[in-house]
Amino acid sequence: MLQGTKGKMSGPLASETCSGREEVSGLQSPLSSRFREPLTHARFQELFGGAEEPELPAEPCLPRLCRLWRRRPCFCSGPGAWRVLLARLPPLRWLPHYRWRAWLLGDAVAGVTVGVVHVPQGMAFALLTSVPPVFGLYTSFFPVLIYSLLGTGRHLSTGTFAVLSLMTGSVVERLVPEPLAGNLSGTEREQLEAQRVGAAASVAFGSGVLMLAMFVLQLGALSTFLSEPVVKALTSGAALHVLVSQLPSLLGLSLPRQIGCFSLFKTLAAVLSALTQSNPAELTISALSLALLVPVKELNVRFRDRLPTPIPGEVVMVLLASVLCFASSLDTRYNVQVVGLLPGGFPQALFPTLDDLPRILADSLPIALVTFAVSTSLASIYADKYSYTIDPNQELLAHGVSNLISSLFSCFPNSATLATTSLLADAGGNTQLAGLFSCIVVLSVLLWLGPFFYYLPKAVLACINISSMRQMFFQMQELPQLWHISRVDFAVWMVTWVAVVTLNVDLGLAVGVVVSMMTVVCRTQRVQCLALGLAEGTELYRPLRESHKLLQAPGLCILSYPTPLYFATREQFRYTMEWHLGLGERSKLSPKLGSPLEKGAEPIRVAVLDFSGITFADAAGAREVVQLTRRCQDAGIYLLLAQCNALVLETLTRAGLLDRMNREQLFVSVQDAAAHGLERLKTTGPKICTVWV
């Protein structure tokens, strides 16, 4: 234990008053001279080199896009063009290293399995989008083909996604509402469906344009703003919307689709009021379909490791229902709604109608964000599981081009899907080549097998929609664990879920993002400034509240402020510094050095601020530090800064910090700053003998 020359410490705390200046020299540094001299920031750079001090630029730097444009000529060379192709066409990287004998069979089986599931799910999710079922098949073909060429997720399965279909359907119903009179003729019904298909394609075009713009600006990092609780609450709440929206189809009711806020409750009220008009035949079909689909889903999950391939319950149900409806003439005898004729071949390529482009882009923005967030998070999960990396910016390009080009073929917005991605990985898929086999299955349906789905009841498609939500509903099982880990994240999850269910998916997403960002800001504002003390027998400084065995020297205050210093935390920083250093009016009502102010306590003469926890500082925060330096000078406190990173130091320098203090007051570590502070106390302190207490 460090102590003065005139007395020996007899307890954990000690402080004595002496009469001679010679006794002050007994104050020792926690870093003894046999180790090294205290290192300032400037001295460290002189001894060990490193990056030069940042100089103030004469003018603002050009944006990254402009710098890329200036470097454009280098891309025109042969090696430069090849590097661009390698970066933008992932098959050029993985196809030469493809293990044909080991991987081809797994990709083929997984691709065919996923393609078989794509067929009924595509038609089912088309009903959520308020377009004819065949357009779900188009959306299960073109986007999958394009992503196989541009995507970096080896195990990612793209296509129709229930959440996006629900969001797109709300936009379509708002842009092209069904006439209130109802009872449309065949020609009027075809015109209405054509307008809705055009509206859905326009939304896909808008979302593709937005994602391509994000790619050009290299905004792949935006996926981090949609936190995991927000994404899971969004998908779980949207699953409830899907369930309620399919109730009219389950019961055989012809009800207008409710949109806007409180649409879920409006739909429930409409279904309850029309419950007596339900079709018994469709209700029976729905009950039997769910009785088959739900147990099959459960079996696939529970016996995932034992089954060579998942049981295609959707395909079995589609075949059984189609045969039953055809044999019993349910469509004519009991007025059961069926899919009808699926046009063969591909649709004619048409440019989407963009009469109201600003409104379409506004509707496409949340869809683009959900597409990117869900797809990137799924790709990251499987990339970590199978030890490879993905490129978020390349994912933006892949999904942007996928939505943009597929919209020319009347497809609606698409993204990665939870169920088929899990199915592809479980079935043995290894690379993006599995997507090509999936496309072959869907293509065969479009070219030859479409007429076999004529008698498929729409109630079965509604049941497929509901059963595919199983994984999203079961996300609520994670809530107890989330409560145990972080109650703040639990609150974000619940607020987002309630907003999605109560309002709608778009507004719920906005509420979730805002609440999530606010929690980050609130956490930075609620961080406590820590007073540090020396751990006995070591050179380590730890918070005083952790142990009563930590030592501190009277007159020396060491503070750690572990949060960014910006406009939202500057007031808290000012208040904390006044509280600890005895500055301003607050010091009269507050303790010093982290403990109540006692009579006769020595005033603070040296203060060390540990800036290792300040990751960044803005102009307001930097000016606050400069103002604190001035106030400490006026109060006779010698201020030292320790462990200030280069970016923060540059910001403080721009704000004029070096006009108030010299570089000899900037240290590379708390230990060096404390040692220098103790030397300062010995040379300038009063005639007292101070020991570490």
Secondary structure as GFF3:
##gff-version 3
##sequence-region A 1 693
A	DSSP	three_ten_helix	21	26	.	.	.	ID=ss1
A	DSSP	alpha_helix	41	48	.	.	.	ID=ss2
A	DSSP	alpha_helix	64	70	.	.	.	ID=ss3
A	DSSP	three_ten_helix	72	76	.	.	.	ID=ss4
A	DSSP	alpha_helix	78	88	.	.	.	ID=ss5
A	DSSP	alpha_helix	91	94	.	.	.	ID=ss6
A	DSSP	three_ten_helix	95	97	.	.	.	ID=ss7
A	DSSP	alpha_helix	100	128	.	.	.	ID=ss8
A	DSSP	alpha_helix	134	139	.	.	.	ID=ss9
A	DSSP	alpha_helix	142	150	.	.	.	ID=ss10
A	DSSP	beta_strand	158	159	.	.	.	ID=ss11
A	DSSP	alpha_helix	162	175	.	.	.	ID=ss12
A	DSSP	alpha_helix	186	216	.	.	.	ID=ss13
A	DSSP	three_ten_helix	220	225	.	.	.	ID=ss14
A	DSSP	alpha_helix	228	245	.	.	.	ID=ss15
A	DSSP	alpha_helix	247	251	.	.	.	ID=ss16
A	DSSP	alpha_helix	263	273	.	.	.	ID=ss17
A	DSSP	three_ten_helix	275	277	.	.	.	ID=ss18
A	DSSP	alpha_helix	280	302	.	.	.	ID=ss19
A	DSSP	alpha_helix	313	328	.	.	.	ID=ss20
A	DSSP	alpha_helix	330	333	.	.	.	ID=ss21
A	DSSP	alpha_helix	357	385	.	.	.	ID=ss22
A	DSSP	alpha_helix	392	407	.	.	.	ID=ss23
A	DSSP	beta_strand	415	416	.	.	.	ID=ss24
A	DSSP	alpha_helix	418	426	.	.	.	ID=ss25
A	DSSP	alpha_helix	433	444	.	.	.	ID=ss26
A	DSSP	pi_helix	445	449	.	.	.	ID=ss27
A	DSSP	three_ten_helix	450	453	.	.	.	ID=ss28
A	DSSP	alpha_helix	458	467	.	.	.	ID=ss29
A	DSSP	alpha_helix	470	473	.	.	.	ID=ss30
A	DSSP	three_ten_helix	474	478	.	.	.	ID=ss31
A	DSSP	alpha_helix	479	485	.	.	.	ID=ss32
A	DSSP	alpha_helix	487	502	.	.	.	ID=ss33
A	DSSP	alpha_helix	505	525	.	.	.	ID=ss34
A	DSSP	beta_strand	530	535	.	.	.	ID=ss35
A	DSSP	beta_strand	541	543	.	.	.	ID=ss36
A	DSSP	three_ten_helix	544	546	.	.	.	ID=ss37
A	DSSP	beta_strand	550	551	.	.	.	ID=ss38
A	DSSP	beta_strand	556	560	.	.	.	ID=ss39
A	DSSP	alpha_helix	570	581	.	.	.	ID=ss40
A	DSSP	three_ten_helix	585	588	.	.	.	ID=ss41
A	DSSP	beta_strand	606	610	.	.	.	ID=ss42
A	DSSP	alpha_helix	619	634	.	.	.	ID=ss43
A	DSSP	beta_strand	638	642	.	.	.	ID=ss44
A	DSSP	alpha_helix	646	654	.	.	.	ID=ss45
A	DSSP	three_ten_helix	657	659	.	.	.	ID=ss46
A	DSSP	three_ten_helix	663	665	.	.	.	ID=ss47
A	DSSP	beta_strand	666	667	.	.	.	ID=ss48
A	DSSP	alpha_helix	670	684	.	.	.	ID=ss49
###
